[in-house]
Amino acid sequence: MLKNMTIRTKLLTIVSITVVALLIVTVLSTITINGIFKRVKTTIFDELFWSMSMILNADRDMYQAYVAMRDILSLDENSEEYDELLENYEENIDQVKQRISETKEMIEKKQGELGGDKRQPKWKNSF
C-alpha cells in the first residue's frame, strides 16, 4: 500500500498525523493549565487573602485593646469609664484570640491538604 502512494501523499500523511497530535496535546495542556489556575486562584485569593484579612483585623483589635489598657491605667477603678474600657479591652482580646485561632486552623488545614510537614520546611521535602 505504501509503495503505491506518491511522495506527496506520504509526506502529507506524516505532517497531518503530527499536526493532529500537536492539536491534541495543545487542547489537553490548555485544559490542565486552566484547572491548575483555578486551584491556585482559589488558594491565593480566597484562602490566603482571608487569612491576611483575619490577621489584619486581629492586629486592629490588639491595638484597640492596647489603647483601652493604656487609658485604664490612668483611671480610678471605681469609675464607670474604667468598667467600660475594661469591658472593651476584654472584648478586643477575645476577638484577637478568636481570629488568630481561626486563621491558624485554616493554615493547618491547608498545610494538611497540601501534604506539608509542620516539623520541617517545604524545601527539605524535596530531597
N, C-alpha and C positions, 0 to 999 in steps of 0.2 A: 504494500500500500504506500509506503514512504517512497518507494522507487518511482511510482507513477506521479508523485506530486512535483510541481515545479519548485524552483528555489524560492520564488516569491511566496508561494503558499506555505512552504516550510518556515521561512522567516516570519511571516505574518502570524502563523500559529504560535511560534515561540514568543514573539512580542506580545500577542494578545493574552497568553497564559500569564506572562509576567505582569502585565497591566491589571488583569483581574486579581491576581494575588496581591498586588500593591494596593488596590482598592479595598480588598477585604481587610488587610492589615490596617489601613488608614481608618476605616469605619470602626473596627474593634478598638483601636487605640483611642479614638475620639470618645467612644462610649466609656472606656476605662478612665480616661482623664476627667471626664465630666463627673463620674462617680467619686473619684478622689477629691476633686474640687469641692463638691457638695459636703463631703465629710470634713474637710479641712475648714471650710467656711463655718460649718456648724460648731466645730471645736473652737476656732479662734473667736468668731464674733458672738456666738450665743453663750458659750460656756466661760471662756476666758474674760470676755467683756463683763459678763455678770459677776465674776469673781472680783475683777478690778473695781467694779461699781460698789460691791458689798464692802470691800476693804476701804474704799474712799469714804463711804458712809460711816463705817466704824471709826475712821480717823476723825471725822467731823464730830461724832458723838463723844469721842475721847477728849477732844478739845473743849466741847461744851461741858463735860464733866470736870475738866481741869479748871475752867473759868468758874464754875459753881463752887468747886473746892476752895479756890483762891478767895472768892467772896465770902464763903462760910467762915474762913479763918478770921475775918475782920468783924464778925457779928457776934452778938450775945446769944448764948444757947437758948435763951427763953423767948427770943423774938419770933414773930410769925414769919418773917422773911427767912430766918435761919431754917425753919422747918420746910419751907417751900424750896429753898435752894438744896437742902439735904435730899428731899424727895427727887428733885431734878437730877442731882448727882447720881443717886442710886438708879434712877430710870436710864440714864445715859450709859452707865457702866453695864447694866443688864443688856442693853441694846448692843453694846460693843461685844460682849461675850456671845450673844446670840449670832450676830453677823459673822464674827470670826469663826465660830463653831460651824455654821452652815457652809462657809467658804472652805474650811478645812475638810469637811465631809465631801464636798463636791470635788475637790482636788484629789483626795484619796480614792474616790470612786473612779475618777478619770484615770488615775495612775494604775488602778487595778485593771480597768478595761484595756488599757494600752500595754499591760504586761510589765509595768515598771516595778523595780525593786526598790523599796524605801531605804535599804541599807547601803546601797552604793549608787554612784552617779550613773546615768544612762550610758556614757561613753565606755564604761568598764564592761557593760553587757556586750559590747561589740567584739571583744577579743576572747 
